[in-house]
Amino acid sequence: MRLTVVGCSGSYPGPDSAASCYLVEAGDTRIVLDLGNGALGSLQRHTNLDDIDAVLLSHLHPDHCLDLCSYYIYRRYRPEGPLPPIPVYGSTGVAERIAAAYGQPPERGMHEAFEFVEWSEDTRYKIGSVEVTVARVAHPVPAYGLRVRHAGTGRVLAFSGDTGPCAALDRVAQDADLFLCEAAFQVGQDSTPNLHLNGREAAEAATRAGARSLLLTHIPPWNDPSRTLAEATPAFGGPIQLARTGLVLEIG
């Protein structure tokens, strides 16, 4: 299983990165975790847009889902003809939310390009060679941490989405081979509850969960990533690094 960081800027695109987007490849399966604003352009550097099997949205804030509107255009109106619909997983109301962002009437929606599936914590989702489970995490809107398991190797990628500290996050990251975790806040600078993590909180969650490695992401352009890494490092004993656009990591 391979992870490619397509976009890792927190809250809005920065000068060096689009907003949240990650390409996961496992055998012949290609899934996209989040498709935030600015990400579709960068995604084309790493894969053919025809080859995506599913899009998995952690939640419906624009920096995690808005480029689905652009992807709709590609899949529906490409000169070679439309592509068949692919699954788009998201929280309750995902179909209506994305249609509204595009300016599409709800009754028409985007069903020519996408098959929308609303997340359920009680369901194990099989997508090609991966299995996905989710847990509702702490955020102002319905948001989910995602646990992606490669059926062939048993390797696990955990993705926090956006969240404050919570027990559900620890469950998502339990024994993960790689924990892709947001760290939008900085210690002593931000304190809004149930919104985001700082680097130390992300590292503490990784330690509690027994994750093997930690990749810090979703750092807003106004924050200093080196400070985030410095705050996280003492709280986690395993390999830790900062996400950056174009970074490719092999997970097992």
C-alpha positions as a printed Julia matrix, in Angstrom:
252×3 Matrix{Float64}:
   0.0    0.0     0.0
   1.33   3.42   -0.98
   0.31   6.9     0.21
   0.95  10.01   -1.89
   0.37  13.42   -0.35
  -1.49  15.44   -2.99
  -2.53  18.36   -0.76
  -1.83  18.95    2.92
  -2.54  22.62    3.59
  -4.91  23.23    6.49
  -8.16  25.18    6.13
  -7.3   26.7     2.74
  -4.74  26.15   -0.05
  -1.31  27.59    0.62
   1.45  28.76   -1.73
   3.04  25.32   -1.72
   0.07  23.0    -1.39
  -3.57  22.44   -2.17
  -5.98  21.64    0.63
  -6.54  18.12    1.97
  -6.09  15.28   -0.53
  -4.26  11.94   -0.38
  -3.92   9.2    -2.97
  -3.87   5.61   -1.67
  -2.78   2.82   -3.99
  -3.12  -0.82   -2.99
  -2.54  -3.3    -5.78
  -4.81  -2.21   -8.61
  -7.03  -0.15   -6.3
  -6.75   3.64   -6.24
  -8.74   5.69   -3.76
  -8.62   9.37   -2.89
  -9.0   10.51    0.72
 -10.56  14.0     0.62
 -10.6   16.26   -2.42
 -10.23  19.76   -1.01
 -10.01  23.0    -2.92
  -7.1   23.16   -5.35
  -6.37  19.42   -5.12
  -7.65  18.15   -8.47
  -4.86  19.87  -10.38
  -2.15  18.38   -8.21
  -3.8   14.96   -8.27
  -3.19  14.75  -12.03
   0.57  14.76  -11.39
   0.26  11.44   -9.6
  -2.47   9.45  -11.37
  -4.75   9.42  -14.37
  -8.13  10.77  -13.26
  -9.81   7.93  -15.16
  -8.26   5.38  -12.8
  -9.75   6.48   -9.47
 -11.97   3.78   -7.96
 -13.56   5.84   -5.15
 -13.39   9.15   -3.28
 -13.63   9.07    0.52
 -14.53  12.33    2.25
 -13.76  12.77    5.93
 -16.3   15.61    6.17
 -17.96  18.34    4.14
 -15.93  21.46    4.89
 -14.69  23.01    1.6
 -11.01  22.29    2.26
 -11.87  18.59    2.26
 -14.47  18.2    -0.49
 -14.88  21.19   -2.8
 -12.82  19.94   -5.76
 -15.35  17.17   -6.19
 -17.21  19.79   -8.25
 -14.27  20.01  -10.66
 -13.93  16.25  -10.76
 -17.61  16.03  -11.73
 -16.88  18.18  -14.78
 -14.03  15.91  -15.81
 -15.95  12.67  -15.42
 -19.12  13.98  -17.06
 -17.82  16.11  -19.96
 -14.42  14.77  -21.02
 -14.09  14.77  -24.86
 -13.82  10.98  -25.02
 -17.23  10.67  -23.38
 -18.45  10.37  -19.79
 -16.96   7.89  -17.37
 -19.17   5.5   -15.39
 -20.12   6.66  -11.89
 -17.75   5.87   -9.04
 -18.57   5.75   -5.32
 -18.18   8.9    -3.24
 -18.38   8.25    0.5
 -19.23  11.04    2.93
 -21.31  12.14    5.86
 -25.11  12.49    5.85
 -26.29  14.83    3.09
 -23.13  14.53    1.0
 -25.01  14.33   -2.32
 -27.08  17.44   -1.62
 -24.11  19.39   -0.26
 -21.91  18.79   -3.29
 -24.78  19.51   -5.69
 -25.42  22.82   -3.92
 -21.74  23.75   -4.14
 -21.89  23.19   -7.9
 -25.2   25.04   -8.27
 -27.01  21.9    -9.33
 -30.68  21.33   -8.38
 -30.86  18.7    -5.62
 -33.23  16.51   -7.62
 -30.67  16.23  -10.43
 -27.57  16.13   -8.29
 -24.34  14.66   -9.69
 -25.49  11.09  -10.05
 -24.28  10.83  -13.65
 -20.72  10.84  -12.27
 -20.95   9.71   -8.65
 -22.72   7.12   -6.53
 -23.01   8.75   -3.12
 -22.76   6.59   -0.01
 -23.31   8.0     3.49
 -20.91   6.77    6.15
 -22.1    4.4     8.86
 -19.92   3.43   11.82
 -21.47  -0.05   11.78
 -20.33  -0.9     8.25
 -17.13  -2.31    6.78
 -16.68  -0.95    3.25
 -14.92  -3.11    0.65
 -13.32  -1.1    -2.14
 -11.18  -3.24   -4.41
  -8.33  -4.59   -2.3
  -8.94  -2.35    0.71
 -11.39  -2.41    3.6
 -12.49   0.86    5.19
 -14.11   1.54    8.54
 -14.94   4.92   10.06
 -15.53   6.53   13.45
 -17.27   9.82   14.22
 -14.7   12.25   15.61
 -14.91  15.61   17.4
 -15.58  18.48   14.97
 -18.32  21.13   14.57
 -19.85  19.25   11.63
 -20.25  15.47   11.24
 -16.7   14.28   10.61
 -15.08  10.87   10.45
 -11.69   9.36   11.01
 -10.94   6.69    8.42
  -9.15   3.37    8.86
  -7.95   1.85    5.58
  -6.73  -1.76    5.66
  -5.04  -3.48    2.73
  -6.63  -6.91    2.58
  -3.58  -8.45    0.93
  -0.96  -7.42    3.5
  -3.01  -6.43    6.54
  -1.26  -3.04    6.61
  -3.32  -0.17    8.04
  -3.41   3.52    7.22
  -5.34   5.65    9.71
  -6.52   9.14    8.75
  -7.79  11.55   11.38
  -9.74  13.9     9.12
 -10.35  17.03   11.22
 -10.87  16.48   14.92
 -10.19  17.51   18.46
  -8.88  14.92   20.94
 -11.4   12.09   21.41
 -11.62   8.37   22.1
 -12.87   7.7    18.56
  -9.62   9.04   17.13
  -7.63   6.63   19.28
  -9.72   3.74   17.97
  -9.13   4.78   14.37
  -5.37   4.87   14.91
  -5.11   1.67   16.96
  -1.94  -0.22   15.91
  -1.89   1.6    12.56
   1.23   1.23   10.46
   0.91   4.89    9.47
  -1.2    7.49   11.25
  -1.93  10.47    9.0
  -3.02  13.04   11.56
  -4.03  16.66   11.43
  -2.16  19.21   13.54
  -3.77  22.5    12.62
  -3.28  24.12   16.03
  -0.16  25.08   17.98
   0.37  24.71   21.71
  -0.6   27.86   23.6
  -1.87  29.59   20.49
  -5.19  27.85   19.8
  -7.63  26.44   22.31
 -11.03  26.04   20.63
 -12.39  22.67   21.88
 -13.55  19.91   19.53
 -12.09  21.55   16.44
  -8.45  20.6    15.76
  -5.35  19.04   17.29
  -1.98  20.6    17.94
   1.19  18.66   17.24
   1.56  17.45   20.81
  -2.03  16.19   20.92
  -1.57  14.37   17.6
   1.57  12.69   18.94
  -0.14  11.78   22.2
  -3.0   10.18   20.27
  -0.5    8.19   18.19
   1.24   7.0    21.35
  -1.99   5.96   23.07
  -3.09   4.07   19.96
   0.23   2.28   19.47
   0.64   3.64   15.94
   3.97   2.71   14.36
   4.64   5.98   12.53
   3.1    9.47   12.42
   2.67  11.88    9.54
   1.54  15.37   10.59
  -0.68  17.22    8.15
  -3.35  19.93    7.7
  -1.1   22.74    8.98
  -2.48  26.14    7.9
  -0.17  28.43    5.92
  -0.09  30.92    8.82
   1.54  28.35   11.14
   5.19  27.29   11.24
   5.44  23.56   10.46
   8.81  23.28   12.22
   7.17  24.42   15.45
   4.42  21.83   15.01
   7.02  19.09   14.54
   8.99  20.29   17.57
   5.86  20.19   19.72
   5.0   16.68   18.56
   8.39  14.95   18.67
   8.8   14.55   22.47
   5.37  12.91   22.77
   5.9   10.11   20.24
   8.69   7.55   20.22
   8.32   6.31   16.65
   9.16   7.8    13.25
   7.48  11.19   12.75
   7.54  13.65    9.88
   5.65  16.49    8.23
   3.44  15.94    5.21
   4.46  17.81    2.08
   3.06  17.85   -1.43
   4.44  14.99   -3.5
   5.65  12.94   -0.53
   5.26   9.19   -1.25
   5.35   6.64    1.58
   5.23   2.86    1.26
   3.07   1.29    3.97
   4.51  -2.19    4.27
